[in-house]
């Protein structure tokens, strides 16, 4: 079952992120910990265990962790994969990526 973590300052300005992960994935856990350290940024993180849905597993089994931003389109919300970060990326680099996405969301 997906678990959602809310880190938001202003509900209407909150960006939605989805992290595709699976139990025992150290790279996934590392990225989730870095995202948790960014609680001062306005985003909601939905962590999805790919082993709970066959279509998630098929799509991401060789690529996790996969971080996506939920974006609004004329056809409804869709997930846009964000650039893959090195597992050794420091929290500051993850923060820059999230801030860039937040800036792009505000501009739209």
C-alpha positions, 0 to 999 in steps of 0.5 A, a space after each residue: 500500500 502506498 504511503 504518503 508523506 506530507 511536507 507542505 507550507 501552502 496547500 495550493 502551492 504543493 507539488 506532488 511527487 511519486 517515488 517508485 520503490 520496493 522493500 530492501 532497495 537501499 538506493 530507494 531508501 537513500 533517496 527517500 531519506 534525502 527527500 525526508 530531509 527536505 521537509 522545509 519544501 512544499 511537496 507531498 511524497 507518495 512512496 509506491 511499492 512496485 511489488 504491490 502492482 504488476 504494472 508498476 513492477 513491469 515498468 520499474 523493476 530495473 530502474 528503481 528508485 524512480 522519482 516522478 512529478 505529478 503534473 496537470 495536463 488537459 487530459 488530467 494529471 500525469 506522472 513526469 519522471 524526474 532526472 535520475 540522480 546519482 545514489 551518492 548525490 548529496 541532499 543539496 543536489 536533491 534539493 536543487 532538483 526539487 526547487 527547480 521543479 517547484 519553480 517550474 510548477 509555479 511558472 505554469 
